[in-house]
Amino acid sequence: MRPDRKNEPARNGSLGPIRQWIESVFWTCKGQLTLEAHGGRTLTGVCTRVGLRLLALAAGLVHNQDIGNPGRHFASLGY
């Protein structure tokens, strides 16, 4: 999928917000979950480690929502 060109009829509209969201998810996976240094040696090991880290992220997000602190940061803010 690509953005619409100026000389063609509108099909998809602006894809900027979607791209921003996707890149944000990728950054979270690479940054907070350190997926580039997963340490798995087999395909099963890689899938297991990535799955566990995604599960931990989901648990952290649910916990933050439960305590009224939405967001992807997990460090204590001191208040």
C-alpha positions in Angstrom: 0.0 0.0 0.0 1.3 3.5 -0.8 0.0 7.0 -0.4 -2.1 8.5 -3.2 -0.2 10.5 -5.9 -1.3 14.0 -6.8 -2.4 13.0 -10.3 -4.6 10.0 -9.4 -8.0 9.7 -7.8 -8.1 9.2 -4.0 -7.9 5.6 -2.9 -6.1 5.2 0.4 -5.8 8.8 1.7 -3.0 9.7 4.0 -1.0 6.8 5.4 1.1 8.9 7.7 -0.7 8.2 11.0 -0.8 4.4 10.2 2.9 4.4 9.5 3.6 6.4 12.6 1.7 3.8 14.7 3.5 0.9 13.1 6.9 2.4 13.6 6.0 3.2 17.2 5.2 -0.5 17.8 8.4 -1.6 16.1 10.4 0.9 18.2 8.8 -0.4 21.4 9.6 -4.0 20.4 13.2 -3.2 19.6 13.9 -0.7 22.4 12.0 -1.7 25.5 11.9 -5.4 24.8 15.5 -5.6 23.4 14.3 -7.9 20.6 17.5 -7.4 18.6 19.4 -9.2 21.4 16.9 -12.0 22.1 19.5 -14.7 22.5 17.5 -17.5 20.9 19.5 -20.1 18.9 16.7 -21.9 17.2 13.5 -20.7 15.6 11.6 -22.2 18.5 13.8 -20.4 21.0 13.5 -17.1 19.2 9.7 -17.4 19.0 9.5 -18.3 22.6 11.6 -15.4 23.8 9.9 -12.9 21.6 6.5 -14.2 22.7 7.4 -14.0 26.4 8.6 -10.4 26.0 5.5 -9.4 24.2 3.4 -11.0 27.0 5.4 -9.1 29.6 4.8 -5.9 27.7 1.0 -6.6 27.6 1.0 -7.4 31.3 2.8 -4.1 32.0 0.3 -2.1 29.9 -2.6 -3.8 31.7 -1.0 -3.0 35.1 -0.4 0.6 34.1 -4.0 0.9 33.0 -5.2 -0.6 36.3 -3.3 1.9 38.4 -4.4 4.8 36.2 -1.1 5.5 34.6 -1.6 4.8 30.9 1.5 4.6 28.7 4.4 2.4 27.8 6.8 3.5 30.5 7.3 1.2 33.4 9.7 3.1 35.6 8.3 4.7 38.8 7.5 8.4 38.3 7.7 9.2 42.0 4.2 10.5 42.5 
